[in-house]
Amino acid sequence: MKKQIIVGLIHELTMGGAERMMVNILNHFVKSNQEVHLIVFKNIGSLKSLLDSKILIHDLKVNSVSKGIFSCLKTIYKIKPNVVFSGIGHLNLSVSPFIPIMKKLLPQTRWIARETNIVSMQNQNAKSTRLFNWLYRNFYHHYDAIVTQSTDMLEDLIKHYPQTEAKVVLIHNPIDIERVQALAKEKEIAKVELITVGTLTPRKRQALLIEVFSQLPQHYTLTIVGSGEEEKNLKKLLKQLDLGERVSLVGHQSNPYPYLQSAKTFVLTSEHEGFPNVLLEANALGIPVVAFACLGGINEIIEEGVNGFMVENGNKEELKTTILKASIYNFDREKIIAQTQERYSCQKIMKKYENLFMGVDYV
């Protein structure tokens, strides 16, 4: 890969899927001897420590994207990069109206966005749904390429925002299996039957999982890793159902992998996803998964009876019976790990990003 100047854009470096992917992608390119910059609107978050020291950080020191957008564009102009890579939906959208102007000033620059969710569904829950939809329809196609992580995400974007069709590409998320496995060994965690990992929000539906869990046999235990707005409600529900001895809310964990390693089965109950890295991480440790077949790549990740099972989205009774089925099913854990490595290795996925950044066929 010839020498390039690459600029990543992210709002902050708190622990999240989009932020982790930005760190992983930029780290890869700096190790490939590219000149890599990161423009961050507020340089906070636990992921700062994971950035390669050779990445040049530009901290805009603002609390919101709207307050820093012009400083961001000025910084891009000063750097004069070959590639600008924006890593999360609301930031992508904020940049998109200015791309035609910036292309006149920087004709050598490719503008690439990485989408993080099922856009039409995400916009339904936005404060300004009509405004967001209008922006997506009228400005998002200004990007030279828009990376989607799942077929569901790609098809949704084209269906609701057809102007983007010529720009949309599909690149799954990578998984660094060796790193996940090494981190999983950092400490011993007591064994549990079930685990779920994710931000505690209504969309993740941990309350639904707890309700179903309350109907499982008494020997079942559940660990919930994550923090968020639903924490108080979940604690209240656990008290109501008298599950305090069987369910552990362990909060946010900078290293969740020992907890994943301790579980027999991973459960995902989201309403919708983008492409859930956590399923790949569980599989990287040989842990089978049970997940609602919601939009967002679930049907691309799970191969029935090989690395887990899918459940009709929202069907509580089927979720219960499938968890019971998974707990006694003879999964080949070494095969789960090998399959995950074959399909989602960093080497395979990052090659697609290299090709995309170079402007060649990304496949």
Helices and strands as residue ranges (DSSP letters): E 5-10, H 17-31, E 35-40, G 46-50, E 56-59, H 65-79, E 83-86, H 89-95, G 96-98, H 99-105, E 110-114, H 119-124, H 129-139, G 140-142, E 145-148, H 151-160, G 162-167, E 168-170, H 177-184, E 192-197, G 202-204, H 206-213, E 222-225, H 231-240, E 247-251, H 257-262, E 263-268, H 277-284, E 289-292, H 298-301, E 308-311, H 316-328, H 333-344, H 346-358
